[in-house]
């Protein structure tokens, strides 16, 4: 009874998804402009058959991802956490959605086919359940990988922010004002985090925003809370004339201390994992030694 119930649930879920897709609301102006912008043709240099296949796969992925993104925009689905992770990794939502859809389709087709070819399927229900589970897993795997990579990249960004605050404090000690000190500190180095800070501060001058407003916006886009806290402290200094140099230096010191604690915690977890692996190896060796005697007694 379990397999027919699962098959019926899968069919009902598919029908609900089809109804939800075809009963779409009227797209807004932003969705229409985004679709027109994505439909512009782009030229790429093709070298050989491998490059042609890769270009064809990219076109299919961009096409599928563009349609999915248009549907999401028309329905008002923002996916703020995923967008923040993609912004940290400097990837587009179109490419990410296309990858999710193609990977889910490949898993939906390949796993049940392999299941049938290996002879493990006694009826139709088993490959169907395997296909549904594999498709859902293939659709969710890119999100999990993106979240893990984005967290590592945010940790790298926090490390650069600590060095950036030290540079700002040094420029303030040299007699520069706060906006000039921020822009001068962001000019050191070509690390991607420093480049993002420099771009944010340069865009603030073009758009007529204060540097701390631009830093706060960058913190919201990247999902880095330290940037938003820094923007609040800089806004207090710019509006009320607070002494900011000592505050920035202490904030940089606290960020380095927090990073050191995180590194020590990760090292402790690795040590515990190594101890657990050694314990399992010892247990397996004892079982290997005791098995002949126990087998002889039984």
N, C-alpha and C positions, 0 to 999 in steps of 0.2 A: 504493500500500500504506500510505502514511502516514495518510491520512484514515480508512480503516477501523480502523487500529490506535488512533488517537486516539479515534474513536467508541467502540470497545470498551473502552478505558481509562476514558472518561467514564461509560459504563454500569456498569462494574464499581465505580467509585468511588461512584456513586449507590446501588448495591445495598449496598455496605459501610456507607455512611452510614445507610441505612434500617435495616439490621440493628443498627447501634450505637444508633440512636434508640429502636427498639422493644424492645430487650433492655436496658432501663434497670434499675438496682438500686432497692431499696426506699428512698424518700426518708427523710432523717432528720428530727429534730424541728425543727432550724433551717430546713430547706427548707419544711416544712409551715407553720411560723409565718410565714415570709416570704411564702408564697403566700396565706395568709389575710389578711395585712396589706395586700398589694397588691390583693386582691379587694374591698376596701371601696369603696363608691361615693363619688365626689367630685362636687361641684357646681361648674359653671362658668357664667359669664355669657356668653350668646351674643348677638351683635349682628349681624344680617344674615346673608345666605347665605354670604359669605366666611368669617365666624367659624364658621358651622356646618360648612363643609367642613374648615376647619382643626381644629375640635374632633373631627370624625369621623376625620381622619387621625391626630390625636394618640391617640385611643382605640385605633385599629388598631395603631399603633406601640407603645403601652404594652401591649396585649394580647400581641402577638408577642414583644416584649422580655421580658415577664414569664414567658412560657412557656420561652423560651430560658434565662433566668436560673434558673428552677426546675430545668431539666435540668442546667445547669452546677453548681448547688449540690448536687443529688442525686448527681452523679458526682464531686464533690470538686475541680472545676476552679476554682482561685482567681483566676487572671489578675492576679497582684499588680501588675505594671507598669501594666496598663490601669486597674486600680482606683486606683492612685496618681495617674495622669494625670487620671482623672475627678474625683478628690477635689480636685486642684489647680484644675480648671476648674469645680468645684461642680456637677457633673452626675451623673446617676444611671446605674447600669449598665443598668437596664431600658430607658431611653430610647436609650442608645448601641447596645445589641444590637438594638432594634427598628429603628433607623436603618440599621444594617448589613444586616439581613435585607431590608428594603424596598428599599434601594438596590441590593442584589445581584439581587433579583427584577426590578426595573425594568430594570437593565442586561441581565439574561438575556433579557428579552422584547424590549426596544427595539432593541438593536444588531443582532441577526440579522434583525429585521423590516425595519429600514432597509437592511440589506445585501441583502435579497431584493428590496425595492421599487426599489432603484437598479440592479438587474439584474446584480450582480456574482457571483451564486451560480449555478454551473452544475449542482450536485447538492446533495443533502441534507447531505452531510458538512461542507461549508464553513460553512453557517449554524450547524450544531451546534457546531463548534469555536469559532466566533465567540461563540456564546451562553455556552459554558463559560468561555472566557477573560474575557468581559465580566462574567459573574457573579462570578468569583473576584476580578477587579479592583474591582468595586463593593463586594464584601464587605471588602476590605482598605483601600480609600481612607479611610473614616472613622477607622481606627486611625492611619494616617499623618498625617492632618490633626490628630487629637487629640494625637499626640506632638509635632508641631511647635508647636501652640498651648500645650501644657503646658510645653515648654522655655522659651518666651518668658515665660510667666507665672512660672516658677521663677526666671528671671533677675530679674524685677521683685521677686520676694519676697526674693531675696538682697540687693538694693539696700536694701529696707526694713529687713532685719535689721541691716545696718550702722548705719543711723540709730537703730534700737532699742537697739543696744549703746551708742551715744553717750549716749542718754537715760538708760540704766541707770547708766552711769558718773557722769553728772551728779547723779542721785539718790543714789548712794552717797556722792559727795562732800558732799552736803547733810546727811549723818548718818542716812539711812534704812537699815534692814536690807535684806538681799538680797531676800527675798520681797516686801516692800513696794516696793522699788525696781523690781522687775520688773513688778508690777501697775501702779504709777504710770506707768512708761515706756510701757506698752501702752495707756494711756488717752489718749495724744496722737494725734490724727488719726483719720480715718475711712477710710483706705485699707484695701482688702480684706485685705492681709497683716497689718496691724496689728489688724484686727478678728479675724482667726483667732488671732493670738497672745493677744489679750485673752480670747477665748472659751476657749482652752486653759487659761489661768491661772485663770480663774473656775471652770471645771469641775474643776480640780485642788483648789480649796478646797472644793468641794461633795463631791467623791468621796474626799477625805482623802488625796490624793496630794501629793507635793512638787512645786514648780513645775518643777524640772528633769526630773522624770519625765514630766510632762505635755508639756513641750517636746520631749523625746525621742520621745514617742508621736506628736506632731504631725509631727516630722521623718520618722518612718517612714511615716506616712500620706501625706504629700505627696511623699516621695522627695527631700527636701532634706538633703544630708549635713552642711551647715553647722549646721543645727539640732541634729543629733545630737552633733556636736563641741562645740557650745555647751553642750548639756545635760551632757556629761561634765565640762567645766570648771566648770560651776555645781555639780555634785554634789561635786566635789573641794572647792570653796569651802564648801559647806554642811556637809560631813562632817568636814573636817579644818581648817577655819578658815583657808584660804589667803588671801593678799591677792589679791582678785579684781578690784579696780578697774583697776589697771594692765594686768592680763591682758585685760580686756574692751576697754579702749581700744586696745591693740595688735592685738587680734583684729579690731576694727572697721577699723583702719588697713590691715591686711593684706587684708581683704575689699574695701575700696575700691581698693587697689592692684591686686588681681586683676581687679576689674571694669574698671579702666582699661586693663589689658593686653588683656582680652577685647574692649573697644571698639576699641582700636587695631588688634587683629588683624582684626576685622570690617571696619574702614575700609581696611586694607591689601588684604583680599580684594576689596572693592568697587573699589578702584583698579586691581587687576590685571584684574578683569572689564571695566572700562572700557577699559583698554589693549588687551585682547584684542578687544573690539568694534571699536575704532578700527583695529587691524591688519587685521581681516577686511574692514572697509570699504575700506581702502587696496588690499588684494589684489583685491577685487571691482572697484574702479575701474580698476586696471591691466589686469585681464582684459578689461574693457569697452573700454579703449583699444586693446589689442593684438589683439582678436578680428578686426576688419576686415582688418588687415594679414596675419594668419595665414591667414584665410579666402581672401584674394586669392592668396597663395602656393600654397595647396593646390588 
